[in-house]
Amino acid sequence: MATGYVFHEQLMWHDTGSSADMMPPGRFVEPGRHLESPGSKRRLNNLIQVSGLARHLVPIIAEPVTVEDLLRVHTQRHVDDIRMLSEGGSGFAGPQAPIGLNSFDIALLSAGTTYAAMRAVLTGRVDNAYALARPPGHHAEPDQAMGNCLFSNIGVAVRRLQHEGLLGRAAVVDWDVHHGNGTETVFYSDPSVLTISLHQDNLYPTGRGALVDNGKGPGEGYNINVPLPAGSGTGAYEATFDRVIGPALRAFKPNLVIVASGFDASGFDPLGRMMLNSECFRRLAARMVAFAAEVSNGRLMMSHEGGYSEGYVPFCGHAVIETLANHRTEVVDPLSDHIDEWAGQDLQPHQAAVIDAAEGLLAGLRQRLASAA
């Protein structure tokens, strides 16, 4: 396997300011470090270098996307607002979306990492690829920054590649613990892109990610949400992949499989309440590799999203990239066995009920595909 890897140090310079976790400083809120800081991503990149995994990856150089690329997804007003706020040096571009000096240019580069990884896969330079993007993108709406996301990295990359004629049908599987609302909005009426979000029920943004949100117009049936209850573990996630995600991809047969790769479903994440360890992420990645081999000639790319445990994200991300590259290093996750011992890791009845309901959506997808054939 040839696995591409995209990283740029300047992505780590996106300044999210001072806060106490996600709370802006105030009279009774002591300033601290924002949770969306460079730490977890930089440490993941460092672990890739220290472990020797980097020697088994193909470096891919990213260039910033253009404003023209952004405007295939975002409104002119949104683009102008992000540029103006970035030039001002600090502030919030939307709900829980801090911005700093040069964040506009860095966000263009972040979308460019995702585009470069996708293009390398589609042109056959590599079999699969991982883009360590920052700021993330899956919450960014066409007209609104939110949830640490300024622009839709995946949306912008997909639309540019479709414009260039390199990509027809794409499938996006979002395993971030938060609902991929922005990605859903971008493609909600588009039957050329299947979007699947597997997330903690009603965590963020509240009111989004329900089972009934299944696409509209020409895109009806092409959006699938699996809102798992808080406390879901490896059993629930693996059952969702086997019973919902795999069958959906087999039915849709995309030209490219994309993963919105957040690691905030880990058991040590401060913003999620799920119970995954790095070995579960390794197994989920192996499933994605196998699914892609079945439906898209192995074409698979992953774009980094959330994950806020500075110490634990590197082990989860490293396990995933090892799986993409089919190369196991000597890295040992010191907490993986401990998480496996937590009660409730097996599939629970109330979790199975949600998966049953999501599985029921596949009939509608197959019907829409048959009608379009």
N, C-alpha and C positions, 0 to 999 in steps of 0.2 A: 504494500500500500504506500502510495506517495501522499503524504499529508501536509497541506500548506498551513502556515502559521503567520498571522499578521499582528504586529505590535509596534507601537511608536511611543517613545518616551513622552512626547508632547501631550499625549492623551492624559497622562498623569498630572498635567499642569492645570487642568480644569479646576478652578477654585470654587468650592461650594461654601466657603466662609466658615465662620464660627457659629456653633450652636451646641445645645445639649442633646445629643442624638439627633432628633428631628425637630426640636423645639428652638425657635429663635431666642437669643438671649433677652432677658428682661429683668425687671426689678427683683423677681424671685427665681429667675432661671440663670444659674451661673454659666457663663460661656464655656464651651468645650469644642470638640471636633464633630463636625457633621458626619453622620454614618456613611454617606456616599462620599468617602474620601478615597485617595489613591491606594490605600494600604492593601486591601485584599487583592486588587488586580496586580499591583507591583510585586507582591509576594508570590502570586501565582507565576508570573513571568520569571521571577528569580528562582523559584523551585524548578521550573522547566530547564533553566540553565544549569543549576547546581546538580541536578539528577542525571544530566547527560541526555535527557530526552530531546533537547534542542538539536542534537546531532542527527536525529532521525526525522527532523521536520524540514520542509522546504520553506525558506524565508520568502515571504511575499511583501513587496514594498507597496504601501498604500499612498495614494494621492488624494487630496481633498475632492469631494464632489463639488459641483458648481451650484450657483443659485438656480440656474435653469433646471438642474436635477431636483432641487428641493421643491420647485414650483409644480412638478408633476404630482406632488402629494400634498404640499402645504399651501396655504393662502399667502398672497403677497404681504398682507398685513402682519401675519404671524412671522414671516421671515424678517420683515423690517423691524418688528418689535424686538426680536432676539438680537439683531445686529445693534440696535440702539442701546439696549440694556447692557450688552457686552462692552460697547464703547464707553458706557458710563462707569463700568468697573465693578459694580456689585448690585445685588438686589434679587428679586424673585421674578422669574419669567412666567410663573403660573403657580397653581397650588403645589406646594412642596417641590418646587423646581428652582433651586438657587442657581445664580449665574454670576460669573466673575469676569474680570478683564480678559479679553481674548477668547472667551468661551464660544463665541460665534465661530471663529476660525477653527477652534478645536473640535467643535461639533461637526463641522464640515469634514474634518479629517476622520472623525469617528465613523460617520456614514461611509467615508471612503474606505475604511478598513473592511467593512462589511461588503461593500461593492467589490473590492479587490479579491476577497476570498471567494465570493460567488463567481466572479468572472474566471478565476483560475480553475475552478472546478468545471465550469461550463465549456471552457476552451480545451479541456483535457490536460492542462499543465499538471494538475494534481487530481487524485481520486476524491479526496475530501479536504476540508479546511476548517480552521478555527480562527475567528477574528476576535481578538481581545479588545473590544470596543469600549470606549468611555468618552463622554457620557452615554448611558444606555439609551434605548429608544422606544421600547414597546408601549409606554404610556402616552407618548406624544400624539396628540390628536392633530388633524389637519390644520386647525386654527387655534391650538392651545398647547402650551408646554405644561407638563405636570409630572409628579412622581419622579423627580430627578432626570426626566427625559426632555430634551429640547427639540429634536427632530426624530422622525421615524427612520432609524438606520435601515431596518429591513425593508420598509415600504419604499424608501428612496432608491435603494439598490435594486429591488425587483422591478420597479417602474423604469429605471434607466436601462436595465438589461432587456426588458420587453421592448422598449423603444429602439434599442440597438438590434433587435431581431435575434438575440442570443438565447432568449428564454420565452417559452410558451406558458405552460402550466406549472405552477409552483405550489408546494404545500408547506405551511408553516406550523410547526409543533412547538408550542410555548410551554416549557416546564417550570418557568419561574413561579414562585409561590403566589405572586400577585397576578391578577387577571391582565391579559395583554389587550387592554381596551383600545389603545391607539391602533395597533395592527388590525384588530377587528374592524374598527371604523373605516380604515383605509380601504379594506377589501370587502366590506359587508355586502355590497351589491355586485360583486365581480365573480363570475363563475370560473375565471381562469386561475384563481388562487383559493385553495382550501386552507382555512385557518382553524386550528384546534388549540384551545387553551386549557391546560390542566392546572388548577390553582386552588388555593384555600378559599372556601366559600365566603363571599362578601367581606373579604379582608381589605383589599384596595384595588381600584376605587370602589367604595360602597355603592351598591345599586347596579353594578355591572357584572357581567359574567354568568348570567343565569342560563339554565338549560334551554329556556324558551327563546333565547336570543340566537336564532338559527339562520340569519341572513335575510335579505329582503330582495324583492324584484328578481332580476336574473340571478342574483346570488343566494336566493333562498335554498337552504339545505347545505350550503357550502361553508357554514360557520358552526363549529361544534364546541360547546363549553362543557367541561367536566368540573363542577365546583365541589371538590371533596371537602368533607368536614374537617375542622381543626383536629389535630392529633392523628392524622392519617400517616401510616408508615409504609414500609417497603411492600407489604402485601397489597395495599390499595393501589399504589403506583404501578406495580408490575401487572396487576389485573387490568388496569386501565389501558396500559400499552398493548396487552395481549387481546383484549376484547373490544377496544374502541379504536385506538390509534392505528394499529397494524391493519385491521380490516378496512378502515377509512382510506388509508394510503393505497391499499391494494385495489380498492374500487376506483379511486381517482386517477391513479397512474400519472403522477406529475413528472415533469422533466427534471426537476430539482427538488430535493427535500431540504428544508431549512429548519434549524432548531434555534428558538430564542432561549438561550442557555443561561438561566439564572440559577444560582445555588443557594437561594434563600429558603428552600424547602429542607435544608439540612437541620439536624437536630440542635445545632448550636447557634442558629441565626437569631439575632435580636428582633427581627421584624416579622418572623413567621412562627407558626406553631405546628409545624410538621416534624417528622422524625427520620429523615433520610440520612444515610451515611455515605461515605465516598464509594463504598462497594456497591451500594444500590445505584448510585449515579453511573458507575462503571457498567452495571448490567443494563440500565436503561440505554446507555450509549451503544452497547453491543446490539440491543434490539434495533436501534435506529440504523446502525450499519447494515444489519440483516434486512430490514425493511427496504432501505435504499437499494440494496443489491437486487431485491425482487422487482421494484417498481420504476427505478430511475437509472438503471445501469450503474448503481453505486454512487451516483452523484449526490453528495451530502455536504452541507456546510453548517456551521454553528456560529452564531453571533452572541457575544457575551452580554448579559443583561444585569440582573441584580445579584445579591449575595453580600451580606454585611458582617459576617464573622471574619474578622481580619486574619485570625489564626487558622480557621477551618476551611474557608473557601479554597485555598491553594490545593489542599488534598483532594477535594471534590473535582476541581477543574483539571488537576494533573491526571487523575484516574480516567476522566473522559478523554483527554487528549492522548493518553497512552492507548486507549481503546481505538481511537481513530487511526493511530499510527501502527496498531498491532505490534506494539513493543512495550514490554514490561520492564521497568527499571527496578532498582533496589529500594525505592521509596516505600515506607510502611506507614500507614495512617495509625497513629497511636490511640485514636478514639473510636475507630470503626467497630471493634468488638464490643465496646461499652454501649454504643448506641443500639447494636443488635440485641442487647439484653433488655432493653426497655420494654415494659409491658405494652401490649397492643400493636406490636409490629405486624402481626398477621391481619389479613383482611377481616374487618368487622362487619356485622350485618347491616348497620346503618350506612357504612361506606359502600357496601355492595349494592344497596338500593339506588344510590346515585349512579353508580357505574351501569346498572341495569337500564336506568332511564336514558343515559347517554348512548348506550348501545342501541336503544330503540330509535335513535335519530338516524342510524345508518340506512334504514329502509328508505327514508326520504332522500338521502344522498344518492343511493343507487337508482331510485326512481327518476331523479332529475338527470343523472348521467345517461340513463337509458333513453330519456326523452330527447336529450341533446345529440344522441348518436345518429 
